[in-house]
Amino acid sequence: MSNSKPKIIPHIKSVLIFALAALAVFQVSQLWFVNITDRNFFLYIQARCARGAPDGHDAFLRPFRVIYGAGDGYFNMRLSRISETDAWDYGEPMISAVLANGHFVSREPIDRDRILSAPVFIYEYAFAMDSEIFAQAFGQRSGAVLTVHGIENFGRIAVHPPADESSALYAFFMDDEYSWEFTLTPNRARSFDIAPVPRDTLHLVPTNSYAIGFVPVRPPGFSYNPITVTNPYQREFGAPSLSSVRGRIEPFFNNPATINQRPSAGGIYTFSNMNTMVRYLVGDVLEYTSFRPIGTTVSSSFMGDFSAALAFVQDDPYVINEIFLADYEPRGREHIFWFGYVIEDFPLVLTEPWATGPSCQDPLPSPIEVVVDHGRVVRYRRLAHNFHVTGNLYYVFDTALDVLTDADRPFTLGFPIMRGEAMLELEVLGG
């Protein structure tokens, strides 16, 4: 026993020397590759490859809103948390089944009475949905399952659930003028009982026109919670400053220690390093630009670019409101995606493009804009604002909707985003 202790000591010394050597190598590498020059080898590798993104198929396929009714002429609408609703839990697999096994019936001018006089779910998109991309996002090998019948794009899908297990399901893909009817056999379709809409709550009725459109009906005494607007980039009291913005833009940089900051002419705050620039513009718009190399060895895809855009928005810690895809546009080798906000089943909308400065030539058309090139976000702009339901405050909605229910054109209710307004009120909107 007396000779065992001296034998252990050299082993302990060896372990300590190895640990100290490893720590020294790590600290030197951090100092050289990260803290001094931003020449992190792993960041270099990441820069050469497009950033991976989660699968965005579900978010792309999810409608902007769902309108539903029991066939009695009264309807309800959902915009918030659609993925959690019974309506989409039913509609998503049924639409997928129609694409895979549905039988095409015919293309006809929209028969509004037929579509609305039966229990129905209407899944609406905020843009003209491309039929080929839609079918492929639903897992079809070829997008021709719809285009072969002449459906280039559509804005809504109406689904009549079967009344019982022996009845077929009917689905109508619609643009502004025509509907393309499909059926799904009873053995592949699920029934669903759509409950009547309570008339003592805010609900919808069809417009007086041949097209499918709706107007809201306000019950007596209808009130709502207004929306409070906050800006996480401003000082606790007062306007944004260089320091208050600096503390919020670090997530856009791989190594915040390399950020150079400066106030620019016209009140713009600029933060940059060799790969990234973030500017806070005087119109309360945050703008991100990436200068990293774009890997083009892998071909670009629409869904890959959308997934990258969605992931980028979701990774922004100061986007706290629910978003939806408002529109998209291919532009050369890039895809541009615009996102909007919804809150408590109402849209938050820009009534006109948002100027980012006094001499703005490129206003923001939606609250969020993302430009993607081969799976990498190269530009990102959004309003700096956050929106909150003011739960302890109620406003009475006194607009005479009862007079407007005979309208020939559809309209809805929502919260216009107004410059300089700290509280948003519910107003009548088109569409």
C-alpha positions as semicolon CSV with decimal commas, in nm:
position;residue;x (nm);y (nm);z (nm)
1;M;0,000;0,000;0,000
2;S;0,283;0,240;0,078
3;N;0,427;0,216;-0,277
4;S;0,097;0,273;-0,470
5;K;0,069;0,647;-0,408
6;P;0,398;0,747;-0,581
7;K;0,292;0,546;-0,889
8;I;-0,039;0,737;-0,922
9;I;0,114;1,087;-0,905
10;P;0,289;1,072;-1,248
11;H;-0,036;0,965;-1,413
12;I;-0,226;1,256;-1,255
13;K;0,044;1,499;-1,372
14;S;0,019;1,364;-1,726
15;V;-0,358;1,409;-1,731
16;L;-0,330;1,764;-1,600
17;I;-0,062;1,855;-1,856
18;F;-0,276;1,716;-2,140
19;A;-0,583;1,906;-2,017
20;L;-0,389;2,232;-1,989
21;A;-0,245;2,185;-2,336
22;A;-0,591;2,122;-2,484
23;L;-0,727;2,431;-2,308
24;A;-0,444;2,642;-2,444
25;V;-0,506;2,523;-2,799
26;F;-0,878;2,599;-2,764
27;Q;-0,818;2,950;-2,628
28;V;-0,567;3,034;-2,899
29;S;-0,802;2,907;-3,170
30;Q;-1,086;3,116;-3,027
31;L;-0,865;3,423;-3,015
32;W;-0,730;3,375;-3,369
33;F;-1,031;3,239;-3,558
34;V;-1,318;3,414;-3,381
35;N;-1,248;3,704;-3,150
36;I;-0,988;3,883;-3,364
37;T;-1,056;3,825;-3,730
38;D;-1,388;3,642;-3,761
39;R;-1,199;3,377;-3,965
40;N;-1,379;3,087;-3,801
41;F;-1,319;2,783;-4,023
42;F;-1,663;2,646;-3,947
43;L;-1,827;2,976;-4,041
44;Y;-1,627;2,970;-4,364
45;I;-1,760;2,624;-4,446
46;Q;-2,110;2,738;-4,355
47;A;-2,071;3,039;-4,585
48;R;-1,991;2,815;-4,880
49;C;-2,305;2,608;-4,835
50;A;-2,668;2,715;-4,830
51;R;-2,820;2,704;-4,485
52;G;-3,036;2,402;-4,413
53;A;-3,399;2,477;-4,339
54;P;-3,689;2,278;-4,200
55;D;-3,947;2,142;-4,439
56;G;-4,186;2,426;-4,523
57;H;-4,447;2,220;-4,709
58;D;-4,706;2,235;-4,431
59;A;-4,678;2,612;-4,390
60;F;-4,697;2,669;-4,766
61;L;-5,008;2,453;-4,806
62;R;-5,187;2,602;-4,508
63;P;-5,458;2,848;-4,620
64;F;-5,468;3,211;-4,517
65;R;-5,819;3,163;-4,383
66;V;-6,095;2,903;-4,361
67;I;-6,462;2,993;-4,410
68;Y;-6,719;2,732;-4,313
69;G;-7,094;2,691;-4,280
70;A;-7,362;2,427;-4,232
71;G;-7,550;2,510;-4,554
72;D;-7,801;2,747;-4,392
73;G;-7,656;3,070;-4,535
74;Y;-7,452;3,169;-4,228
75;F;-7,076;3,130;-4,209
76;N;-6,780;3,168;-3,977
77;M;-6,415;3,240;-4,044
78;R;-6,082;3,134;-3,892
79;L;-5,746;3,299;-3,952
80;S;-5,548;3,232;-3,635
81;R;-5,379;2,899;-3,556
82;I;-5,535;2,728;-3,857
83;S;-5,307;2,427;-3,817
84;E;-5,478;2,357;-3,483
85;T;-5,835;2,369;-3,616
86;D;-6,064;2,077;-3,691
87;A;-6,131;2,240;-4,028
88;W;-5,771;2,200;-4,150
89;D;-5,721;1,873;-3,965
90;Y;-6,002;1,746;-4,185
91;G;-5,922;1,938;-4,503
92;E;-5,552;1,866;-4,540
93;P;-5,580;1,486;-4,570
94;M;-5,898;1,513;-4,780
95;I;-5,736;1,748;-5,032
96;S;-5,436;1,516;-5,045
97;A;-5,671;1,223;-5,113
98;V;-5,845;1,418;-5,392
99;L;-5,510;1,486;-5,559
100;A;-5,405;1,123;-5,530
101;N;-5,733;0,943;-5,603
102;G;-5,999;1,198;-5,693
103;H;-6,207;1,182;-6,010
104;F;-6,226;1,494;-6,224
105;V;-6,587;1,584;-6,316
106;S;-6,588;1,911;-6,510
107;R;-6,494;2,277;-6,534
108;E;-6,791;2,511;-6,507
109;P;-6,861;2,875;-6,423
110;I;-6,882;2,908;-6,045
111;D;-7,221;2,792;-5,919
112;R;-7,236;2,989;-5,598
113;D;-7,571;2,854;-5,482
114;R;-7,464;2,493;-5,521
115;I;-7,136;2,544;-5,336
116;L;-7,279;2,746;-5,047
117;S;-7,611;2,565;-4,996
118;A;-7,443;2,251;-4,858
119;P;-7,217;2,210;-4,553
120;V;-6,883;2,337;-4,675
121;F;-6,525;2,423;-4,583
122;I;-6,368;2,692;-4,803
123;Y;-5,990;2,710;-4,784
124;E;-5,868;3,045;-4,915
125;Y;-5,517;3,162;-5,005
126;A;-5,397;3,520;-5,000
127;F;-5,243;3,485;-5,347
128;A;-5,296;3,295;-5,670
129;M;-5,174;2,946;-5,578
130;D;-4,967;2,781;-5,850
131;S;-5,130;2,442;-5,919
132;E;-4,809;2,259;-6,004
133;I;-4,622;2,372;-5,693
134;F;-4,932;2,298;-5,483
135;A;-4,961;1,939;-5,608
136;Q;-4,590;1,870;-5,562
137;A;-4,601;2,014;-5,209
138;F;-4,878;1,762;-5,136
139;G;-4,644;1,481;-5,236
140;Q;-4,744;1,430;-5,598
141;R;-4,449;1,334;-5,818
142;S;-4,583;1,550;-6,097
143;G;-4,773;1,874;-6,063
144;A;-4,978;1,780;-6,370
145;V;-5,257;1,626;-6,161
146;L;-5,426;1,971;-6,169
147;T;-5,269;2,142;-6,469
148;V;-5,377;1,857;-6,700
149;H;-5,735;1,977;-6,639
150;G;-5,648;2,338;-6,718
151;I;-5,600;2,461;-6,360
152;E;-5,300;2,693;-6,378
153;N;-5,370;2,861;-6,045
154;F;-5,655;2,904;-5,800
155;G;-5,746;3,110;-5,496
156;R;-5,971;2,879;-5,295
157;I;-6,082;2,520;-5,252
158;A;-6,436;2,437;-5,141
159;V;-6,491;2,092;-4,988
160;H;-6,832;1,931;-4,927
161;P;-6,783;1,657;-4,668
162;P;-6,993;1,346;-4,733
163;A;-7,315;1,340;-4,538
164;D;-7,260;0,976;-4,438
165;E;-7,032;0,681;-4,504
166;S;-7,208;0,596;-4,829
167;S;-7,177;0,943;-4,985
168;A;-6,896;1,092;-5,192
169;L;-6,688;1,398;-5,112
170;Y;-6,695;1,692;-5,357
171;A;-6,408;1,938;-5,399
172;F;-6,405;2,256;-5,610
173;F;-6,082;2,434;-5,707
174;M;-6,179;2,793;-5,794
175;D;-6,031;3,103;-5,953
176;D;-6,229;3,423;-6,001
177;E;-6,461;3,278;-6,267
178;Y;-6,448;2,898;-6,286
179;S;-6,458;2,597;-6,060
180;W;-6,303;2,258;-6,134
181;E;-6,503;1,984;-5,966
182;F;-6,355;1,659;-5,831
183;T;-6,516;1,375;-5,639
184;L;-6,371;1,128;-5,390
185;T;-6,538;0,790;-5,346
186;P;-6,702;0,703;-5,013
187;N;-6,439;0,445;-4,920
188;R;-6,166;0,712;-4,938
189;A;-6,355;1,008;-4,789
190;R;-6,430;1,093;-4,426
191;S;-6,756;1,246;-4,313
192;F;-6,764;1,557;-4,097
193;D;-7,054;1,728;-3,924
194;I;-7,022;2,109;-3,955
195;A;-7,223;2,273;-3,678
196;P;-7,446;2,575;-3,755
197;V;-7,287;2,914;-3,691
198;P;-7,428;3,102;-3,388
199;R;-7,595;3,420;-3,507
200;D;-7,541;3,607;-3,180
201;T;-7,167;3,628;-3,255
202;L;-6,983;3,804;-3,534
203;H;-7,050;3,596;-3,847
204;L;-7,061;3,617;-4,228
205;V;-7,326;3,608;-4,499
206;P;-7,274;3,585;-4,878
207;T;-7,263;3,896;-5,094
208;N;-7,536;3,969;-5,346
209;S;-7,334;3,870;-5,652
210;Y;-7,273;3,561;-5,862
211;A;-6,920;3,526;-5,726
212;I;-6,839;3,374;-5,391
213;G;-6,773;3,648;-5,139
214;F;-6,877;3,733;-4,785
215;V;-6,953;4,028;-4,561
216;P;-6,954;4,031;-4,180
217;V;-7,266;4,078;-3,970
218;R;-7,219;4,252;-3,637
219;P;-7,442;4,131;-3,354
220;P;-7,586;4,394;-3,118
221;G;-7,332;4,516;-2,864
222;F;-7,032;4,369;-3,041
223;S;-6,704;4,479;-2,883
224;Y;-6,341;4,384;-2,932
225;N;-5,995;4,427;-2,784
226;P;-5,781;4,691;-2,958
227;I;-5,420;4,616;-3,053
228;T;-5,124;4,780;-2,882
229;V;-4,817;4,853;-3,096
230;T;-4,471;4,829;-2,937
231;N;-4,118;4,864;-3,070
232;P;-3,857;4,639;-2,903
233;Y;-3,575;4,839;-3,070
234;Q;-3,649;5,167;-2,898
235;R;-3,529;5,285;-2,560
236;E;-3,753;5,232;-2,261
237;F;-3,866;5,592;-2,298
238;G;-3,816;5,757;-2,634
239;A;-3,709;5,678;-2,987
240;P;-3,465;5,404;-3,096
241;S;-3,095;5,479;-3,042
242;L;-2,773;5,324;-3,164
243;S;-2,729;5,137;-2,837
244;S;-3,089;5,020;-2,804
245;V;-3,088;4,878;-3,159
246;R;-2,739;4,727;-3,115
247;G;-2,862;4,503;-2,836
248;R;-3,133;4,353;-3,058
249;I;-2,955;4,286;-3,387
250;E;-2,685;4,047;-3,263
251;P;-2,879;3,732;-3,369
252;F;-2,815;3,830;-3,732
253;F;-2,437;3,793;-3,684
254;N;-2,239;3,474;-3,631
255;N;-1,989;3,658;-3,413
256;P;-2,123;3,976;-3,247
257;A;-1,767;4,072;-3,142
258;T;-1,694;4,169;-3,505
259;I;-1,983;4,412;-3,545
260;N;-1,895;4,763;-3,650
261;Q;-2,164;5,018;-3,570
262;R;-2,219;5,371;-3,688
263;P;-2,498;5,624;-3,731
264;S;-2,546;5,712;-4,096
265;A;-2,684;6,020;-4,265
266;G;-3,055;6,073;-4,223
267;G;-3,083;5,892;-3,890
268;I;-3,008;5,540;-4,019
269;Y;-2,820;5,308;-3,781
270;T;-2,583;5,064;-3,955
271;F;-2,422;4,749;-3,812
272;S;-2,189;4,539;-4,025
273;N;-1,897;4,304;-4,060
274;M;-1,737;4,151;-4,368
275;N;-2,036;3,922;-4,436
276;T;-2,346;4,096;-4,304
277;M;-2,505;4,437;-4,282
278;V;-2,809;4,528;-4,074
279;R;-2,964;4,873;-4,094
280;Y;-3,237;5,029;-3,885
281;L;-3,414;5,270;-4,118
282;V;-3,597;5,586;-4,019
283;G;-3,932;5,434;-4,115
284;D;-3,895;5,182;-3,830
285;V;-3,793;4,910;-4,076
286;L;-3,516;4,660;-4,007
287;E;-3,312;4,559;-4,312
288;Y;-3,070;4,265;-4,327
289;T;-2,832;4,203;-4,617
290;S;-2,598;3,906;-4,656
291;F;-2,275;3,922;-4,858
292;R;-2,178;3,560;-4,807
293;P;-2,098;3,353;-5,116
294;I;-2,394;3,170;-5,266
295;G;-2,340;2,801;-5,333
296;T;-2,490;2,720;-5,673
297;T;-2,371;2,361;-5,713
298;V;-2,718;2,247;-5,605
299;S;-3,008;2,368;-5,819
300;S;-3,249;2,611;-5,659
301;S;-3,604;2,500;-5,582
302;F;-3,911;2,698;-5,491
303;M;-3,991;2,491;-5,184
304;G;-3,629;2,496;-5,068
305;D;-3,624;2,874;-5,094
306;F;-3,960;2,906;-4,915
307;S;-3,838;2,680;-4,636
308;A;-3,526;2,896;-4,597
309;A;-3,737;3,213;-4,585
310;L;-3,976;3,067;-4,329
311;A;-3,692;2,942;-4,109
312;F;-3,523;3,282;-4,118
313;V;-3,839;3,459;-4,003
314;Q;-3,900;3,201;-3,731
315;D;-3,541;3,241;-3,607
316;D;-3,588;3,617;-3,564
317;P;-3,654;3,645;-3,187
318;Y;-3,842;3,972;-3,231
319;V;-4,107;3,834;-3,463
320;I;-4,363;3,734;-3,201
321;N;-4,690;3,749;-3,398
322;E;-4,842;3,473;-3,610
323;I;-4,750;3,501;-3,977
324;F;-4,894;3,378;-4,307
325;L;-4,767;3,378;-4,666
326;A;-4,921;3,683;-4,831
327;D;-4,759;3,653;-5,175
328;Y;-4,446;3,545;-5,360
329;E;-4,266;3,627;-5,684
330;P;-3,977;3,471;-5,880
331;R;-3,722;3,731;-5,984
332;G;-3,431;3,598;-6,186
333;R;-3,254;3,335;-5,978
334;E;-3,421;3,463;-5,660
335;H;-3,757;3,411;-5,494
336;I;-3,921;3,692;-5,298
337;F;-4,169;3,604;-5,024
338;W;-4,400;3,846;-4,843
339;F;-4,556;3,758;-4,509
340;G;-4,842;3,919;-4,319
341;Y;-4,966;3,901;-3,961
342;V;-5,290;3,777;-3,806
343;I;-5,408;3,827;-3,451
344;E;-5,722;3,693;-3,282
345;D;-5,872;3,584;-3,616
346;F;-5,824;3,928;-3,774
347;P;-5,559;4,032;-4,026
348;L;-5,309;4,310;-3,957
349;V;-5,270;4,489;-4,288
350;L;-5,078;4,770;-4,453
351;T;-5,334;4,990;-4,626
352;E;-5,054;5,118;-4,852
353;P;-4,686;5,029;-4,909
354;W;-4,472;5,132;-4,612
355;A;-4,205;5,391;-4,696
356;T;-3,874;5,313;-4,527
357;G;-3,754;5,673;-4,540
358;P;-3,835;6,024;-4,670
359;S;-3,711;5,952;-5,025
360;C;-3,801;5,584;-5,035
361;Q;-3,802;5,428;-5,382
362;D;-3,861;5,071;-5,261
363;P;-4,141;5,069;-5,002
364;L;-4,232;4,758;-4,807
365;P;-4,552;4,604;-4,954
366;S;-4,611;4,368;-4,657
367;P;-4,493;4,365;-4,295
368;I;-4,219;4,111;-4,382
369;E;-4,019;4,061;-4,702
370;V;-3,759;3,786;-4,757
371;V;-3,539;3,744;-5,066
372;V;-3,382;3,400;-5,111
373;D;-3,116;3,288;-5,359
374;H;-3,041;2,913;-5,384
375;G;-3,161;2,846;-5,030
376;R;-2,982;3,142;-4,870
377;V;-3,155;3,456;-4,744
378;V;-2,977;3,749;-4,907
379;R;-3,215;4,024;-4,800
380;Y;-3,470;4,057;-4,522
381;R;-3,688;4,354;-4,438
382;R;-3,966;4,390;-4,185
383;L;-4,150;4,637;-3,971
384;A;-3,984;4,673;-3,634
385;H;-4,319;4,664;-3,454
386;N;-4,479;4,399;-3,237
387;F;-4,855;4,375;-3,184
388;H;-5,036;4,279;-2,864
389;V;-5,401;4,221;-2,776
390;T;-5,501;4,472;-2,509
391;G;-5,692;4,230;-2,291
392;N;-5,808;4,481;-2,029
393;L;-5,960;4,724;-2,278
394;Y;-6,274;4,688;-2,491
395;Y;-6,394;4,905;-2,779
396;V;-6,750;4,898;-2,907
397;F;-6,758;4,847;-3,283
398;D;-7,017;5,098;-3,399
399;T;-6,976;5,085;-3,778
400;A;-7,319;5,020;-3,933
401;L;-7,245;4,677;-4,081
402;D;-7,615;4,599;-4,098
403;V;-7,647;4,854;-4,376
404;L;-7,358;4,699;-4,566
405;T;-7,478;4,339;-4,567
406;D;-7,657;4,399;-4,898
407;A;-7,325;4,483;-5,062
408;D;-7,232;4,335;-5,398
409;R;-6,861;4,325;-5,310
410;P;-6,703;4,131;-5,027
411;F;-6,536;4,302;-4,735
412;T;-6,393;4,195;-4,405
413;L;-6,272;4,338;-4,075
414;G;-5,913;4,387;-3,972
415;F;-5,656;4,613;-3,808
416;P;-5,484;4,861;-4,043
417;I;-5,124;4,923;-3,939
418;M;-5,092;5,301;-3,917
419;R;-4,766;5,493;-3,894
420;G;-4,723;5,660;-3,557
421;E;-5,026;5,489;-3,399
422;A;-4,971;5,314;-3,066
423;M;-5,322;5,159;-3,066
424;L;-5,494;4,996;-3,363
425;E;-5,872;4,982;-3,403
426;L;-6,088;4,737;-3,594
427;E;-6,200;4,871;-3,932
428;V;-6,382;4,763;-4,249
429;L;-6,139;4,635;-4,514
430;G;-6,186;4,516;-4,870
431;G;-6,166;4,150;-4,968
